[in-house]
Amino acid sequence: METLNHNSSSEIETLRALLVQKDKEIARQRDDIAYLEELVRLFRHQKFGSKSEANRHPGEQLLFNEAEIDAEPELQDTTMDDGDDSKAGTAKPRGKPARKALPERIPRIERIIDLPDHEKICSVSGKLFQRIGEEVTEQLDIVPAKVQVFRIIRPKYACSCGECVPKSMPLPPQPIPKSMASPGLLAFVATAKYADSMPLYRQEGILQRIGCDIPRATLASRMIRCGDLVTPLINLLRDKILEGPLVYCDETPVQVLKGTGKKPTSKSFMWVTARHGEDGRKIILYEFARSRTSDIPLRIFRGYKGYAQTDGYEGYAQLGLTPGITLVGDWVHVRRKFVEAVKGKKAGVKESYAQHAIDEIKRLYLIEDECTGPDPGARLQTRQTKSRKVIDDLRMWLDTALAKVPPK
């Protein structure tokens, strides 16, 4: 009987252990299912939902209906004066933005529209009207690009003795020797391509419409030569960027069809470094690389001492181990993960840990809106007195919330 009871107790303990193990396995499976359901909801949102965390950027290009989408019908352009004096002095509806004056640096061409002489005489007294003032209406006008040909004429001189060599002045230095392209034309093409995103084949068509047949291959060769010409300027820009106490760095994939030694479908990368200059303007430098390995940022920041702000890409980890460089992150990428968590939550769930984090980060953004003055000391003071408290509270909340959410 004792043996039977002992065996029964042993079996009960075994069953209990199995039940505990099964309960743990079921709990783990529930967590995995919840995680996979979040992934499905997130993927559906990425596939069919909004592609951005915020509203569409004003500069986003639309194919056909950009004007219809961006236009604001309630904001009518009333710059023109239709001559109806009954509307003079009418107050503008509240809420409409004030019209900005045209810059004074733009040249003015005056056009005077005066009364005919017979209307300058009073019909009652017969006296001549006196000019008491004027009404001025300004319109912004654009004159299309002016095309011209520079003819450099160098007179040649020779002596009748027959012994002297003919003389003439040497040709002034040219950006591209023996080329018919002036500095102005090269600057125009480069600005259109690299600042205005105008491909060379489109510029070829524009030039053909004004009667200048310049093949895109010629334009491309000239742009390559211009790249060699601005190399000293690029080196100076790089030196200027590395003088700053804070430098931003990021990389983005680009597809290059030729010249990389890789398949046309493979990815190359454009690395961007930037900083704020002493005059408040940004200094931005783009550098092409065939990869995004960690040796690229190490080469870019060679000799730099200061703060380097990047995203969370692991390729920057070695940069943070470099003596003299302090690697810092940005709140945009921190916020992005919480946004993804909110998108993946179940429908009907009102509150979440992720939403609380987003709200706290929003408080930081609102504080940054106050840091717009030119004085860096004032910005630092604002961040130390307001932003630091938000960050400290967020850190304490994270330490508590971390134990209440699944590891994934």
Secondary structure, 3 states (H helix, E strand, C coil): CHHHHHHHHHHHHHHHHHHHHHHHHHHHHHHHHHHHHHHHHHHHHHHHCCCCCCCCCCCCCCCCCHHHHHCCCCCCCCCCCCCCHHHCCCCCCCCCCCCCCCCCCCCCCCCCCCCCHHHHECCCCCCECCCCCCCCCCCCCCCCCCCCCCCCCCCCECCCCCCCCCECCCCCCCCCCCCCCCHHHHHHHHHHHHHCCCCHHHHHHHHHHCCCCCCHHHHHHHHHHHHHHCHHHHHHHHHHHCCCCEEEEEEEEECCCCCCCCCCCCCEEEEEEEEECCCCCEEEEEEEECCCCCHHHHHHCCCCCEEEECCCCHHHHHHHCCCCEEEECCHHHHHHHHHHHHHCCCCCCCCCHHHHHHHHHHHHHHHHHHCCCCCHHHHHHHHHHHHHHHHHHHHHHHHHHHHHCCCC
